[in-house]
Amino acid sequence: MHFLELVKKRKSTRKYSRRPVSREIIDKCLEAARLAPSACNSQPWSFIVVDDEKLKDAVNKAAFSGIYSMNSFANSAPVLIIVITRRRGYMARLGGYFRGVQYSLIDIGIACEHLILQAEEKGLGTCWLGWFNEKEVKKILRIPKDKKVDIIISMGYPEDGEIRDKKRKALSEIRRFNIS
């Protein structure tokens, strides 16, 4: 599959089949994330794969209850990937301070997009989730307080193979050559 075809095909999946995802495929997706570039090669990410049904149910209940329930669809996904951001290296922090940029968030964004595109290429659906109860997720998974959970990715085989049209601005609306 050509890259632009892959990007056009990728969508947020909110309905998953019950078909399990092999750890071999999950590892391929994580390998794609591992190879992502990062500021000063800081690689500020780590991942917890939750594929045990009981633990996944507990994480879902903790993450997506109450005010976070709009993302409770993630309970139907056979896999949750918890993305942990660790403290950035000195040079990335220093550069970020002077530029007013939190490079670690850019870095994990790149890594997660690599993961998600690899999943799509393998026929998996994903949804990138940023609205969840981080405190409760950290408690259940025993993640130290000095680590941050910025993203949860739900993953599994889509219930249907529907390809929706992407509603995006035209290239001419977002592209400029040589002027602002």
N, C-alpha and C positions, 0 to 999 in steps of 0.2 A: 504494500500500500504506500502510495506517495504521501509525503508529509502533510500537504494541504488537504488531501482527502481524509486523513486521520483527524486533523483538527476540525474539519467540517462535520465529521461523523460524531465526534465526542459531544456528549450532553450530560447534564446532571440527571442521574437515575434516582428515582424515588420509589420504584416498585421492583422488587427483586424476586427471582425464583428461589426455590429452596435448595437448588443444586449447590453442593459444596464447592469451594474453591481450593484447589490443591496448594499446599505450601510451596511447591516448586514454582507455580505461577506467581504466588505472592512474593517469593524471593526474587524473581525476575523483575517485578515491579519495584521492589526495594533496591535492587541493583541499579536500576535506572535512576532512582533518587540519589543513591550514593555517589553516582558519577557526576552529579550536578555541580556547576561551578559555585563558588562562594567568595565573599570578600576576604581577601588575604588568606584564602584557602582555609577559613576557620571552620567550615563544615559544622554549623551550630545545631545540627539536628540529630535526633535519635527517634526510633519508632517502636511502639509496642503494638504487636499484632494481637488482636483479641478475636480468636476463632472458637474458643470453648463456649458452648451454648449457654451454660449457667453463668459464667463470668460475663459474657456478652449481654445477657439479659439484665444483670446487675448494673453494668456500666450504662446500658441504655436507660434504665430506670433512673439512675442517678443523674445522667447527663441531660435527659430530655423530658423531665417532669416539670410541672408548674409553668412558669413563664417561658420555659424552653420547649414546651410540648409541640410547637410547630415543626420540630425536626424529629418527632417520634417515629416517623416513617423509617428511620434508620434501623429500627428494631427488626425489620424484615430482611436486612442485609446479613448474609452469613459471616461477614468479616467487618470489623472496625479497626482502623489504623489510627492510633493515637500518636500525634506528632508532637514531640517534646523539643522545645527550644532551650538550649543550654547557653550559659553565659558566653558571650563573644570573646574572641581573642583581643589582646591589648591593642594591636594596630587597627583592627576593625572598629573597636570601640572609640579609639582616638579619632579616626577618620569620620566616623558617624557623628561624633560630638561636634567637630568643626563644620561638617556639612549639614547638620540637623537631620540626619537620616538614620533610621534604625536598620542597618544593613542585615541584621539577622532575620528580620521579617522578609526582606527581599530574598535572602538566601533560601529560607524554607519555602517561600512561594515558588521559586525555581525548582527546588527538589520535588515538591509536591506535584507540580505540573508535569515533570518528567515521569513520576510514578503514575499519575492519572493517564497520561498518554500511552504509556506502556500497557496499562490495564486495558485501555480501549483497543489497542492493537491485538490483545489476547482475547478479545470478545467480552470483556468485563465492563460493567457499568460502575460508576463511582459518583459520589456527591461530596463536595467539599463543604464542611460544616464549621462555622465559626461561632454559632449561637448555641451555647451549652453551659452547664454548670461545672465550671472548671474545678472548683473546690471539692465537689463531691467525686468527680472523676479521679482527682489526685488521691483522695482518701481511699477509694476502693482499690486502685492500682498501686498504692504505696509509693507514689511519686514524691520525692523530696520537695520541701517548700521552696527551695532555691531554683527549682526548674519550673518552666512555664509550659502549659499545654495551650497552644494557640489554635490548633486545627484538629478536627477529627474527620477522617475520610471513611465513608461507608463504601463497601465494595461487595460486588457479587454479580451474578449473571442477571441481566435485565429480564423482567417478566415478559416484556414484548420487545421486538426489534425495531420499533417505530423510530424513524429518523425525522425529527422535527426541523422545520426551517429555522434558521438562526435569524433573529431580528437584530441586525447590527447597522450602525451608520455606514454610509457609503465611504469608500476609500478617499474620495475627493473631499469629504467633510473632515477627515482626520489627518491628512497628509499635506505637508507644505515642503517645497524645495527652496532652500536658501533664505527664506524670510519667515517671520513668525505669524 
